[in-house]
Amino acid sequence: MREASVRTSLRLSAFVLGLVVVFAAATGLGRWVGPEPEPPPATAAEHGAEPHGEQAGHADAVPAGLQTTQDGYRLQALTPALTTGAPQPFRFRILGPDGRPVTRYATEHEKDLHLIVVRRDLAGFRHVHPVLGTDGTWEIPLAVAAPGQYRVFADFRPAALDDGLTLGVDVPAPGDYRPVPLPAPAPTGTVDGYTVTLTGTLTPGTASTVTAAVSRNGKPVTDLQPYLGASGHLVALRQGDLAYLHVHPQSGTTFVAEVPSDGAYRLYFDFKHGDVVRTAEFTREAGR
């Protein structure tokens, strides 16, 4: 019996010693590997901050017009729907970081704010300029050509900022919505007897140069009137999400645009002649 007890004690001692060895090895391994590093502090983008200024040009930046709110500024539509009949007042406000309507703006292209209205299928483009009330409410009589879901863009620069913003919001026009397919790419567009030829290609990620040439009855129009401080104005929208691209005039009717991705874009060229502003439209494929 005593011999059996001794054997049992020896087994227990060996078991305990084994546990000690395993524990020591695990502790030593942990010290050798080191504790799991703490994750780095979250960046501003990970916290949901929207890039602007220099960061806005980064490849990961959200293109203009896709957000209703940016840098603390918010586009607030006060009119819930658009009309397809007689023009009705369309009202909206830009709220600042303090939640109050913005009343001071910097003039860009001769206007304090540019309002772009276009249907989700890129039809029915309108470029208008509302009037600002003393209470910070913008208003303009507005009607659209056909029912559908529209994207309304406000392109502006608050006096408190060095860079401009473009905010967008969807506003419906009730009725029988019948979307139209995007027109195929073509080098020319016609409007009211004018022919506009657009040359140049769009290369994603690089500054692309495009030039518009206006003619009428086969003859070049050389006496375009200034419009918004230039010989013309160009807006580009990406098919699908309607990303709004800032296009800058270089000289005359030559513009520089930088598209963020491959895909189809709709370009709208505004020009003034005979005291009337007209818009020629084009489809361009980038990266194809």
HUBEL-V395575 format. One record per residue. RES is the residue in three letters. PHI is phi as a letter, one per 40 degrees, with the letter a starting at -180 (none if undefined). D_CENTER is the distance of its C-alpha to the mean C-alpha in Angstrom with 2 decimals. Layout:
# HUBEL-V395575
res: {RES | RES}
phi: {PHI | PHI}
d_center: {D_CENTER | D_CENTER}
This chain:
# HUBEL-V395575
res: {MET | ARG | GLU | ALA | SER | VAL | ARG | THR | SER | LEU | ARG | LEU | SER | ALA | PHE | VAL | LEU | GLY | LEU | VAL | VAL | VAL | PHE | ALA | ALA | ALA | THR | GLY | LEU | GLY | ARG | TRP | VAL | GLY | PRO | GLU | PRO | GLU | PRO | PRO | PRO | ALA | THR | ALA | ALA | GLU | HIS | GLY | ALA | GLU | PRO | HIS | GLY | GLU | GLN | ALA | GLY | HIS | ALA | ASP | ALA | VAL | PRO | ALA | GLY | LEU | GLN | THR | THR | GLN | ASP | GLY | TYR | ARG | LEU | GLN | ALA | LEU | THR | PRO | ALA | LEU | THR | THR | GLY | ALA | PRO | GLN | PRO | PHE | ARG | PHE | ARG | ILE | LEU | GLY | PRO | ASP | GLY | ARG | PRO | VAL | THR | ARG | TYR | ALA | THR | GLU | HIS | GLU | LYS | ASP | LEU | HIS | LEU | ILE | VAL | VAL | ARG | ARG | ASP | LEU | ALA | GLY | PHE | ARG | HIS | VAL | HIS | PRO | VAL | LEU | GLY | THR | ASP | GLY | THR | TRP | GLU | ILE | PRO | LEU | ALA | VAL | ALA | ALA | PRO | GLY | GLN | TYR | ARG | VAL | PHE | ALA | ASP | PHE | ARG | PRO | ALA | ALA | LEU | ASP | ASP | GLY | LEU | THR | LEU | GLY | VAL | ASP | VAL | PRO | ALA | PRO | GLY | ASP | TYR | ARG | PRO | VAL | PRO | LEU | PRO | ALA | PRO | ALA | PRO | THR | GLY | THR | VAL | ASP | GLY | TYR | THR | VAL | THR | LEU | THR | GLY | THR | LEU | THR | PRO | GLY | THR | ALA | SER | THR | VAL | THR | ALA | ALA | VAL | SER | ARG | ASN | GLY | LYS | PRO | VAL | THR | ASP | LEU | GLN | PRO | TYR | LEU | GLY | ALA | SER | GLY | HIS | LEU | VAL | ALA | LEU | ARG | GLN | GLY | ASP | LEU | ALA | TYR | LEU | HIS | VAL | HIS | PRO | GLN | SER | GLY | THR | THR | PHE | VAL | ALA | GLU | VAL | PRO | SER | ASP | GLY | ALA | TYR | ARG | LEU | TYR | PHE | ASP | PHE | LYS | HIS | GLY | ASP | VAL | VAL | ARG | THR | ALA | GLU | PHE | THR | ARG | GLU | ALA | GLY | ARG}
phi: {none | c | c | c | c | c | c | c | c | c | c | c | c | c | c | c | c | c | c | c | c | c | c | c | c | c | c | c | c | c | c | c | c | g | c | c | c | c | c | c | d | c | c | c | c | c | c | g | c | c | c | a | g | c | c | c | c | c | d | c | c | c | d | c | g | c | b | c | b | a | f | g | c | b | c | b | c | c | c | c | a | c | b | b | c | c | d | b | c | b | b | a | b | b | c | c | d | c | g | b | c | c | b | b | b | c | c | b | f | g | b | c | a | b | b | b | b | a | c | c | c | g | c | g | c | b | b | b | b | c | b | c | c | c | c | g | c | c | a | a | c | a | a | b | c | a | c | i | c | b | b | b | b | b | b | a | b | c | d | c | b | c | b | c | b | b | b | b | a | c | b | c | b | c | i | c | c | b | c | b | c | c | d | c | d | a | c | b | b | b | a | f | g | c | b | b | b | b | b | h | b | b | b | d | g | b | c | b | b | b | b | b | b | b | b | a | f | g | b | c | c | b | b | d | c | c | b | f | g | a | c | i | b | b | b | b | b | c | c | h | b | g | d | c | b | c | b | b | c | c | a | f | b | b | b | b | b | b | c | c | a | c | h | c | b | b | b | b | b | c | a | b | a | g | g | b | c | b | b | b | b | a | b | b | b | c | g | b}
d_center: {87.83 | 87.36 | 86.28 | 83.61 | 82.36 | 82.09 | 80.07 | 77.67 | 77.22 | 76.49 | 73.81 | 72.11 | 72.24 | 70.72 | 67.91 | 67.13 | 67.28 | 64.82 | 62.34 | 62.70 | 62.07 | 58.94 | 57.55 | 58.31 | 56.66 | 53.48 | 53.41 | 53.98 | 51.26 | 48.80 | 49.82 | 49.50 | 46.04 | 44.93 | 42.93 | 39.46 | 37.06 | 34.81 | 31.09 | 29.26 | 27.54 | 24.04 | 21.33 | 18.86 | 16.11 | 18.70 | 19.26 | 15.74 | 14.90 | 11.36 | 11.58 | 11.58 | 13.86 | 15.49 | 13.98 | 10.41 | 11.79 | 13.17 | 12.83 | 12.10 | 9.25 | 6.07 | 3.43 | 2.36 | 3.26 | 3.92 | 6.53 | 9.60 | 10.98 | 10.44 | 13.49 | 15.74 | 14.37 | 13.83 | 13.35 | 16.55 | 17.55 | 21.35 | 22.03 | 21.79 | 21.92 | 21.85 | 25.10 | 26.21 | 29.46 | 30.26 | 27.48 | 27.13 | 25.67 | 22.02 | 21.61 | 18.94 | 18.73 | 16.63 | 18.31 | 18.82 | 19.64 | 23.11 | 22.12 | 23.40 | 21.90 | 20.84 | 23.34 | 23.00 | 20.34 | 20.43 | 20.79 | 18.27 | 19.40 | 22.25 | 20.34 | 19.36 | 16.42 | 14.92 | 14.28 | 12.76 | 14.11 | 13.98 | 15.51 | 14.01 | 16.21 | 14.72 | 18.01 | 19.02 | 16.65 | 17.48 | 16.77 | 18.85 | 19.76 | 21.03 | 23.76 | 23.62 | 26.55 | 28.45 | 27.29 | 23.59 | 22.97 | 21.24 | 22.98 | 23.26 | 25.34 | 23.12 | 23.91 | 22.21 | 24.21 | 24.18 | 23.50 | 20.51 | 17.31 | 14.99 | 11.43 | 11.81 | 9.42 | 11.10 | 10.75 | 13.40 | 15.14 | 17.56 | 20.94 | 20.94 | 18.06 | 18.29 | 14.63 | 12.36 | 9.48 | 7.06 | 7.47 | 7.86 | 11.01 | 13.13 | 16.51 | 19.30 | 21.90 | 24.98 | 27.20 | 27.84 | 24.50 | 25.06 | 22.05 | 22.61 | 21.95 | 19.69 | 22.16 | 23.36 | 22.50 | 24.93 | 25.64 | 26.39 | 25.29 | 27.69 | 27.58 | 30.69 | 32.90 | 30.68 | 29.60 | 26.64 | 26.61 | 23.52 | 24.46 | 22.67 | 20.79 | 17.33 | 17.89 | 15.25 | 15.15 | 17.20 | 17.23 | 18.20 | 20.30 | 20.53 | 23.19 | 23.94 | 27.64 | 28.90 | 32.33 | 34.56 | 37.73 | 37.44 | 37.42 | 34.67 | 33.37 | 33.87 | 33.72 | 30.13 | 29.74 | 27.28 | 24.10 | 21.85 | 23.88 | 23.65 | 25.10 | 21.95 | 18.24 | 15.69 | 12.28 | 10.78 | 8.93 | 9.23 | 11.94 | 11.84 | 8.49 | 7.36 | 4.21 | 4.77 | 6.99 | 9.34 | 12.77 | 15.79 | 19.28 | 21.91 | 25.02 | 26.04 | 23.80 | 22.58 | 18.94 | 17.23 | 13.95 | 12.68 | 11.10 | 10.27 | 12.46 | 15.26 | 15.06 | 15.16 | 13.16 | 14.21 | 14.97 | 16.30 | 18.90 | 20.38 | 23.89 | 26.83 | 30.43 | 33.42 | 31.63 | 29.23 | 25.47 | 24.62 | 21.63 | 22.09 | 19.75 | 19.48 | 18.41 | 17.95 | 18.22 | 16.91 | 19.18 | 21.81}
